[in-house]
């Protein structure tokens, strides 16, 4: 972990050594955006950046928590377990986890925790899921909690949905809990059935943050969810997963043009996840470029979750001969792009694309993968 040198250690914060530590990664999604809350398919993979939680048990019913990423002083934040309340910044994610556990009948006696994260906030790479999953893993270890990795992911989602109040889907905590780098997690968000699909050795990942933070996105994200729900209501289905493109054509007269485009993105994106999975399984790299191009265009034109800076980053990547495909990844309205590159070329391509982007936009991007 690259922490500032002056950051206090667990011992300095709490006067004793931690009993356990756990980590969890951020994620980048290769295909399947805004499909998870529509019961669809997603295909994330873990990024090298991780969140670490050091933890020791207490028995006085309180949680004392310090985060290297937000705290400036050496004093941990504190709350009484069972009295979780929204509105305390990063602590809401921790409070969300302990409240979600209690709702499942798991009452914790107390703990001290020190959190440090390499996953950038606001880049659409699931820093919040990495925090919830790392904390749940540390709590599982410290207290011997009977939680498997899927249950940890669902508790992480509940923490964010309920206490934090962000209406996110299940992809991010599932990715943080189950994905590894070098492989993609092909997940059916309706059944939670999943499969690990190796990424062919011929390609490597590049992830570049546009520098346009997506933190303002909650309202727009909520609006997209509402639009999908409205399309379902007008078409008389419980979920967009229940429709084929032929159904959508037949139902089109019942839908305003905007909702038709939203639904079309979700349906075509689900099909692209299946096509990318088939291409990865068979090593058919040539099948990937049109799928990535169509996905980005669909997010830009039909779902309208891209922004000009991200479009520019994708166009600069697409102009590189060694690039297999590039698209916005994550919730959108800023954030990062994922680029598939011929193996061995990732560092050079990332440096050229980032340099050209900065020269044309004046905004400094961050190359997150490959790690410098
Ligand atoms: C955010 C949400 C996810 C998912 C993506 C879009 O990352 O947390 O649940 O909806 O946006 O694919």
Boltz pocket constraint, residues with backbone or C-beta under 6 A from the ligand:
constraints:
  - pocket:
      binder: B
      contacts: [[A, 29], [A, 32], [A, 33], [A, 34], [A, 35], [A, 36], [A, 37], [A, 124], [A, 168], [A, 169], [A, 170], [A, 171], [A, 172], [A, 330], [A, 331], [A, 332]]
      max_distance: 6.0
